[in-house]
């Protein structure tokens, strides 16, 4: 344990709710980025094992893979239910996604959230070396730095929020919001996806905490803590996604998909089954497209892939039922013996297949009501055939909209606007499609996952 502030971090310690172990496929951009950072620097990845034990924190599971160590702990059933299903996903998640109507606050859940964060701090502290930099990820672990500081840790600690951050007017609806959110000042650096998110954080600290903004850009709280809040839009491994998509025709599944389309244009959506993704509104917009454009009947097909998540939360079970009814209704209205307008699939697929599905689609439909970034939008663009690229229809409330201005930007709540954008995308001339794709691809190549990771860690080292 270090009680002095180092000048140059030696190792990297990554902390997240879940850990992608060496024998597990890294299914997301974050997992891939963290693995690459750890392999470059050497270090430790710490988090929950994903297992439920009779007693929490009774043992530390350790593994080594080259220069990277992995350490995980188990949670008890009550800790999991109160920390993860409870406060993290029934209180913080809806609040951070601008859904105060879905916030389910329970003091017992807050106590469980704080208890698990304390458990993380207690188990993690002995594993941190004197010159290590610590990178904490996401809303599950907001107070972790404060708990490490209370135990004497003085290392540099950074935090990245992978969700949106609403304005103070919404944040203050959370009971005891100040006691939780003020702990962010214990980090040296807080990273966010967009300038809008940074403004929200700064305004909250200025107006609710009584912090001041120094000339060097650091926020200082009345309690004497100083930290920086900066924008680091997360990217993807652009080259790898493009390469996978270019070879996707080798997969038998991609061949079957193309055959089944029989020359029809494909619209694709890929989202975790979550109320923040705007899926009911998306289905309504597609239905409106078919209603207003009979000429498109039998000429277009919509594939929505939506793997289920968080089945223990009632709102997620409800949205699944709603989407099943909506898909059935649309197909009942418009289907023909040789044409199914909407294909709704609840399975998940490996990235190698998804990149091929993206490449086969004339339109990528990415319309969350709110999203921190949304890497599906970026993966869709990177997967396209440069000679004949598709068109991205993107919610202006996704963080990716701040970078991908050449997508067709829409308000997902406006059914007519989304339907119009879909029709425009399906009929867009090749020259315009190429121009828009090239400009978006330039952004993705410049601001890829490596640039995001290195940008954050360089700033943390100098914070």
KEVO-903539 format. One line per 10 residues: number of its first residue (from 1); their letters; for each residue x, y, z of C-alpha. Coordinates in Angstrom, 1 decimal, m for minus. Example, Ala and Ser with C-alpha at 12.3 -4.5 7.8 and 13.67 -1.06 7.14 Angstrom:
<recs>
1 = as = 12.3:m4.5:7.8 | 13.7:m1.1:7.1
</recs>
This chain:
<recs>
1 = xxxxxxxxxx = 0.0:0.0:0.0 | 1.3:3.4:m0.9 | 1.0:6.5:1.3 | 2.9:8.8:m1.1 | 1.9:10.0:m4.5 | 4.1:8.4:m7.3 | 5.2:10.4:m10.3 | 5.2:7.5:m12.9 | 2.7:4.6:m12.4 | 4.4:1.2:m12.7
11 = xxxxxxxxxx = 1.5:m1.2:m13.1 | m2.2:m0.7:m14.0 | m4.9:m2.0:m11.7 | m8.3:m2.3:m13.4 | m11.4:m2.6:m11.2 | m14.8:m3.4:m12.7 | m18.0:m5.1:m11.5 | m17.2:m8.1:m13.7 | m13.8:m9.4:m14.9 | m13.2:m11.0:m18.3
21 = xxxxxxxxxx = m10.9:m13.9:m17.3 | m8.3:m15.3:m19.8 | m10.3:m18.3:m20.9 | m13.4:m16.2:m21.5 | m14.2:m14.5:m24.8 | m14.0:m10.7:m24.5 | m17.5:m9.9:m25.7 | m17.3:m6.1:m25.5 | m15.1:m3.1:m26.3 | m14.4:m2.4:m22.7
31 = xxxxxxxxxx = m13.2:m6.0:m22.0 | m10.9:m5.9:m25.0 | m9.5:m2.4:m24.1 | m8.8:m3.4:m20.5 | m7.0:m6.6:m21.6 | m4.9:m4.7:m24.1 | m3.9:m2.1:m21.5 | m3.0:m4.7:m18.9 | m0.9:m6.7:m21.4 | 1.0:m3.6:m22.4
41 = xxxxxxxxxx = 1.8:m2.4:m18.9 | 1.4:m5.5:m16.8 | m1.1:m5.4:m13.9 | m4.1:m6.7:m12.2 | m7.8:m6.9:m13.0 | m10.1:m7.1:m9.9 | m13.8:m7.6:m9.6 | m16.7:m9.9:m8.8 | m16.3:m13.5:m9.9 | m19.9:m13.7:m11.1
51 = xxxxxxxxxx = m20.5:m16.4:m8.5 | m22.8:m16.5:m5.5 | m21.4:m17.9:m2.3 | m22.9:m18.6:1.1 | m20.7:m15.8:2.5 | m19.3:m12.8:0.6 | m15.6:m12.2:0.4 | m14.6:m15.5:2.0 | m11.9:m16.2:m0.5 | m9.9:m14.4:m3.2
61 = xxxxxxxxxx = m9.7:m16.3:m6.5 | m6.4:m15.5:m8.2 | m5.0:m16.4:m11.6 | m2.0:m15.3:m13.7 | m1.8:m15.0:m17.4 | 1.7:m13.7:m18.4 | 2.1:m10.3:m17.0 | m1.6:m10.0:m16.1 | m3.0:m11.1:m12.8 | m6.7:m11.7:m12.1
71 = xxxxxxxxxx = m8.3:m11.5:m8.7 | m12.0:m12.0:m8.1 | m14.3:m12.4:m5.1 | m17.7:m14.0:m4.6 | m20.8:m12.2:m3.4 | m23.5:m13.5:m1.1 | m27.0:m13.8:m2.4 | m28.1:m10.8:m0.3 | m25.2:m8.7:m1.5 | m25.9:m9.5:m5.1
81 = xxxxxxxxxx = m29.6:m8.8:m4.8 | m29.1:m5.5:m2.9 | m25.9:m4.2:m4.7 | m26.4:m5.4:m8.3 | m30.1:m6.1:m8.9 | m31.1:m3.5:m6.4 | m29.3:m0.2:m6.1 | m27.0:m0.5:m9.2 | m29.7:m1.6:m11.7 | m33.0:m0.6:m10.2
91 = xxxxxxxxxx = m31.9:2.8:m8.8 | m28.8:4.1:m10.5 | m29.3:2.7:m14.0 | m32.7:4.2:m14.7 | m31.7:7.5:m13.1 | m28.5:7.8:m15.2 | m30.6:7.0:m18.3 | m33.1:9.8:m17.6 | m35.9:7.6:m16.3 | m36.7:8.8:m12.8
101 = xxxxxxxxxx = m40.1:7.2:m13.2 | m38.4:3.8:m13.1 | m36.2:4.6:m10.1 | m36.8:2.1:m7.3 | m35.1:3.4:m4.2 | m34.7:1.3:m1.1 | m32.4:2.1:1.8 | m31.6:m1.6:2.2 | m30.4:m1.6:m1.4 | m28.2:1.5:m0.8
111 = xxxxxxxxxx = m26.7:m0.2:2.3 | m25.9:m3.3:0.2 | m24.3:m1.1:m2.5 | m22.1:0.6:0.1 | m21.3:m2.7:1.8 | m20.1:m4.4:m1.5 | m18.0:m1.3:m2.4 | m16.4:m1.6:1.1 | m15.8:m5.2:0.5 | m14.1:m4.4:m2.8
121 = xxxxxxxxxx = m11.9:m1.8:m1.1 | m11.0:m4.1:1.7 | m10.0:m7.0:m0.6 | m8.3:m4.8:m3.2 | m6.1:m2.6:m1.0 | m3.5:m5.3:m0.1 | m3.1:m6.1:m3.9 | m2.1:m2.5:m4.9 | 1.6:m1.8:m5.3 | 3.2:1.5:m4.3
131 = xxxxxxxxxx = 3.5:2.8:m7.8 | 0.3:1.4:m9.3 | m2.3:3.4:m11.1 | m5.9:2.3:m10.4 | m8.6:2.6:m13.1 | m12.2:2.0:m11.7 | m15.0:1.5:m14.2 | m18.7:2.4:m14.1 | m21.6:3.2:m11.9 | m21.4:0.1:m9.7
141 = xxxxxxxxxx = m18.3:1.4:m8.0 | m18.8:5.2:m7.6 | m17.7:5.4:m4.0 | m14.7:3.0:m4.3 | m12.0:5.6:m4.4 | m13.3:7.3:m1.2 | m13.2:4.0:0.6 | m9.6:3.3:m0.6 | m8.6:6.9:0.5 | m10.1:6.3:3.9
151 = xxxxxxxxxx = m7.8:3.3:4.2 | m4.7:5.4:3.4 | m4.2:4.8:m0.3 | m2.7:7.8:m2.1 | m2.0:6.3:m5.6 | m3.5:7.9:m8.6 | m7.1:6.6:m9.1 | m9.2:7.3:m12.2 | m12.9:6.6:m12.8 | m14.7:6.2:m16.1
161 = xxxxxxxxxx = m18.5:6.4:m16.3 | m19.8:4.3:m19.2 | m23.4:5.6:m18.9 | m24.8:9.1:m19.6 | m24.9:11.5:m16.8 | m28.1:13.6:m16.5 | m28.3:17.2:m15.3 | m28.4:18.1:m11.6 | m32.2:18.6:m11.7 | m32.5:14.8:m12.2
171 = xxxxxxxxxx = m29.6:13.7:m10.0 | m31.0:15.5:m6.9 | m34.1:13.3:m7.2 | m31.9:10.5:m5.7 | m32.2:10.3:m2.0 | m28.8:10.9:m0.3 | m27.4:12.0:m3.7 | m24.8:14.2:m2.2 | m23.3:11.6:0.0 | m22.9:9.2:m2.9
181 = xxxxxxxxxx = m21.9:11.6:m5.8 | m19.5:13.7:m3.8 | m17.3:10.7:m3.4 | m16.3:11.2:m7.1 | m14.1:14.0:m5.8 | m11.8:11.3:m4.3 | m10.7:10.3:m7.8 | m7.9:12.2:m9.5 | m9.6:12.0:m12.9 | m13.3:11.3:m13.9
191 = xxxxxxxxxx = m13.8:10.4:m17.5 | m17.0:10.8:m19.4 | m18.1:10.1:m23.0 | m19.4:13.5:m24.0 | m19.1:17.2:m23.3 | m22.8:17.2:m22.2 | m22.0:14.6:m19.5 | m19.0:16.7:m18.3 | m21.1:19.8:m18.1 | m23.7:17.9:m16.0
201 = xxxxxxxxxx = m21.0:16.7:m13.6 | m19.4:20.2:m13.3 | m22.7:21.9:m12.7 | m23.7:19.4:m10.1 | m20.5:19.9:m8.2 | m20.7:23.7:m8.6 | m24.3:24.1:m7.6 | m25.1:21.2:m5.3 | m21.7:20.5:m3.6 | m20.5:24.1:m3.6
211 = xxxxxxxxxx = m17.3:23.3:m5.4 | m15.2:25.9:m7.2 | m13.5:25.6:m10.6 | m9.8:26.5:m10.6 | m7.9:28.0:m13.5 | m6.2:24.7:m14.2 | m9.6:23.2:m14.8 | m9.8:21.2:m11.6 | m12.9:21.1:m9.4 | m12.3:21.7:m5.7
221 = xxxxxxxxxx = m14.8:20.8:m3.1 | m15.4:22.5:0.2 | m13.9:19.4:1.8 | m10.6:20.1:0.1 | m10.7:17.4:m2.6 | m9.6:18.3:m6.1 | m10.2:16.4:m9.3 | m10.5:16.7:m13.1 | m13.5:15.8:m15.2 | m12.7:15.3:m18.9
231 = xxxxxxxxxx = m14.2:13.8:m22.1 | m12.8:10.6:m23.5 | m15.3:9.1:m26.1 | m14.7:5.4:m26.2 | m14.0:3.8:m29.5 | m13.8:0.3:m31.0 | m11.0:m1.7:m32.5 | m11.8:m0.3:m35.9 | m9.3:m2.2:m37.9 | m10.2:m5.5:m36.3
241 = xxxxxxxxxx = m14.0:m5.0:m36.9 | m13.4:m4.0:m40.5 | m11.2:m7.0:m41.1 | m13.7:m9.4:m39.5 | m16.5:m8.0:m41.6 | m14.5:m8.4:m44.8 | m14.1:m12.1:m44.2 | m17.6:m12.7:m42.8 | m18.8:m14.2:m46.1 | m16.8:m17.3:m45.1
251 = xxxxxxxxxx = m19.3:m18.0:m42.3 | m22.1:m20.4:m43.3 | m24.6:m18.4:m41.2 | m23.9:m15.2:m43.2 | m24.5:m17.1:m46.4 | m27.8:m18.4:m45.0 | m28.9:m14.9:m44.0 | m28.2:m13.4:m47.5 | m30.0:m16.3:m49.1 | m33.0:m15.8:m46.9
261 = xxxxxxxxxx = m33.3:m12.2:m47.9 | m33.8:m13.0:m51.5 | m32.4:m9.6:m52.6 | m34.4:m7.6:m50.0 | m32.8:m4.7:m48.2 | m32.0:m5.5:m44.6 | m32.4:m3.2:m41.7 | m30.6:m4.4:m38.6 | m30.8:m3.5:m34.9 | m28.6:m5.1:m32.2
271 = xxxxxxxxxx = m29.2:m4.2:m28.6 | m29.2:m5.7:m25.2 | m32.8:m6.0:m24.1 | m33.2:m2.9:m22.1 | m35.7:m0.1:m21.7 | m33.0:2.5:m22.5 | m32.6:1.2:m26.0 | m35.9:2.5:m27.4 | m37.0:m0.8:m28.8 | m40.8:m0.4:m28.6
281 = xxxxxxxxxx = m40.5:3.0:m30.3 | m38.2:1.4:m32.9 | m40.8:m1.3:m33.7 | m43.5:1.4:m34.0 | m41.3:3.4:m36.4 | m40.7:0.4:m38.6 | m44.5:m0.3:m38.6 | m45.1:3.3:m39.7 | m42.6:2.9:m42.5 | m44.6:m0.1:m43.9
291 = xxxxxxxxxx = m47.8:1.8:m43.4 | m46.7:4.9:m45.3 | m44.6:3.1:m48.0 | m46.5:0.2:m49.5 | m44.0:0.1:m52.3 | m41.5:m1.3:m49.7 | m43.6:m4.3:m48.9 | m41.7:m7.5:m49.8 | m38.6:m5.3:m50.5 | m37.3:m4.8:m47.0
301 = xxxxxxxxxx = m36.8:m6.9:m43.9 | m36.0:m5.8:m40.3 | m33.8:m8.0:m38.1 | m33.8:m7.1:m34.4 | m31.3:m9.0:m32.2 | m32.0:m8.4:m28.5 | m30.4:m10.8:m26.1 | m32.1:m10.7:m22.7 | m30.5:m9.2:m19.6 | m31.2:m8.7:m15.9
311 = xxxxxxxxxx = m34.1:m11.1:m15.8 | m34.4:m10.5:m12.1 | m35.6:m6.9:m12.7 | m39.4:m6.8:m13.5 | m39.1:m4.0:m16.1 | m36.9:m6.2:m18.3 | m39.4:m9.0:m18.3 | m42.2:m6.5:m19.2 | m40.3:m5.1:m22.2 | m39.6:m8.6:m23.5
321 = xxxxxxxxxx = m43.3:m9.3:m23.5 | m44.1:m6.0:m25.1 | m41.7:m6.6:m28.0 | m43.0:m10.1:m28.6 | m46.5:m8.7:m28.9 | m45.4:m5.8:m31.1 | m43.4:m8.1:m33.5 | m46.3:m10.5:m33.8 | m48.7:m7.6:m34.5 | m46.5:m6.2:m37.2
331 = xxxxxxxxxx = m46.1:m9.5:m38.9 | m49.8:m10.2:m38.5 | m50.6:m7.0:m40.4 | m48.1:m7.1:m43.2 | m46.6:m10.6:m43.6 | m47.1:m12.5:m46.8 | m46.5:m16.2:m47.5 | m43.1:m15.4:m48.9 | m42.2:m12.5:m46.7 | m41.8:m11.9:m42.9
341 = xxxxxxxxxx = m41.4:m8.1:m42.3 | m39.7:m8.4:m38.9 | m37.4:m11.0:m37.5 | m37.1:m10.7:m33.7 | m34.3:m12.8:m32.1 | m33.5:m13.0:m28.4 | m30.2:m14.8:m28.8 | m26.7:m13.4:m28.6 | m24.0:m13.9:m31.4 | m20.2:m13.7:m31.5
351 = xxxxxxxxxx = m18.7:m10.5:m32.9 | m17.4:m12.3:m35.9 | m20.9:m13.1:m36.9 | m22.4:m9.7:m36.0 | m19.9:m7.9:m38.2 | m21.1:m10.0:m41.1 | m24.7:m9.3:m40.3 | m23.9:m5.6:m40.1 | m22.1:m5.8:m43.5 | m25.2:m7.5:m45.0
361 = xxxxxxxxxx = m27.5:m4.7:m43.8 | m28.4:m1.7:m46.0 | m29.4:0.2:m42.8 | m28.1:0.1:m39.2 | m30.9:1.2:m36.9 | m29.5:2.4:m33.6 | m32.1:4.5:m31.7 | m31.6:4.4:m27.9 | m33.6:6.8:m25.8 | m30.3:7.5:m24.0
371 = xxxxxxxxxx = m26.9:5.9:m24.3 | m23.5:6.7:m22.9 | m21.8:6.0:m26.3 | m23.3:3.0:m28.2 | m20.6:1.0:m29.8 | m23.0:m0.9:m32.1 | m23.3:2.3:m34.1 | m19.5:2.4:m34.5 | m19.3:m1.3:m35.3 | m22.0:m1.0:m38.0
381 = xxxxxxxxxx = m20.0:1.7:m39.7 | m16.7:m0.1:m39.5 | m18.2:m3.3:m40.9 | m19.4:m1.8:m44.1 | m18.2:m2.6:m47.6 | m16.4:0.6:m48.7 | m17.6:0.2:m52.3 | m21.3:m0.2:m51.3 | m21.7:1.0:m47.7 | m25.0:1.0:m45.8
391 = xxxxxxxxxx = m26.5:4.0:m43.9 | m26.6:4.5:m40.2 | m29.8:5.9:m38.6 | m28.8:7.0:m35.2 | m30.5:8.5:m32.1 | m29.2:12.0:m31.4 | m29.3:10.9:m27.7 | m26.6:8.4:m28.1 | m23.1:9.6:m27.2 | m21.9:8.3:m30.6
401 = xxxxxxxxxx = m24.1:11.1:m32.3 | m21.5:13.6:m31.1 | m18.9:12.0:m33.3 | m20.9:10.5:m36.2 | m22.7:13.5:m37.6 | m22.9:12.0:m41.0 | m25.4:9.4:m39.8 | m29.1:10.3:m40.2 | m29.7:11.6:m36.7 | m33.2:11.2:m35.3
411 = xxxxxxxxxx = m35.3:11.6:m32.2 | m36.3:8.1:m31.3 | m39.6:9.3:m29.7 | m40.7:10.8:m33.1 | m42.1:7.8:m34.9 | m42.6:9.8:m38.1 | m39.1:11.2:m38.1 | m37.5:7.7:m37.7 | m39.8:6.3:m40.5 | m38.8:9.1:m42.8
421 = xxxxxxxxxx = m35.1:8.5:m42.0 | m35.5:4.8:m42.8 | m37.1:5.6:m46.1 | m34.3:8.1:m46.9 | m31.6:5.5:m45.9 | m33.1:2.8:m48.1 | m33.2:5.1:m51.2 | m30.0:7.0:m50.6 | m27.8:7.2:m53.8 | m24.5:5.3:m53.7
431 = xxxxxxxxxx = m22.3:8.5:m54.0 | m23.9:10.0:m50.9 | m23.7:6.7:m49.0 | m19.9:6.5:m49.7 | m19.3:10.1:m48.7 | m21.1:9.8:m45.4 | m19.4:6.5:m44.6 | m15.9:7.7:m45.4 | m16.3:10.7:m43.1 | m17.6:8.5:m40.3
441 = xxxxxxxxxx = m14.9:6.0:m40.9 | m12.2:8.7:m40.6 | m13.5:9.5:m37.1 | m13.5:5.8:m36.1 | m9.9:5.2:m37.4 | m8.6:8.3:m35.6 | m10.5:7.8:m32.3 | m10.3:4.1:m31.9 | m10.2:2.0:m28.7 | m6.4:2.4:m28.4
451 = xxxxxxxxxx = m6.6:6.2:m28.6 | m9.3:6.2:m25.9 | m7.4:3.9:m23.5 | m4.1:5.7:m24.0 | m5.7:9.1:m23.7 | m7.3:8.3:m20.4 | m4.2:6.7:m18.9 | m1.9:9.5:m20.1 | m4.2:12.1:m18.5 | m4.4:10.1:m15.3
461 = xxx = m0.6:9.9:m15.1 | m0.4:13.7:m15.3 | m3.4:14.5:m13.2
</recs>
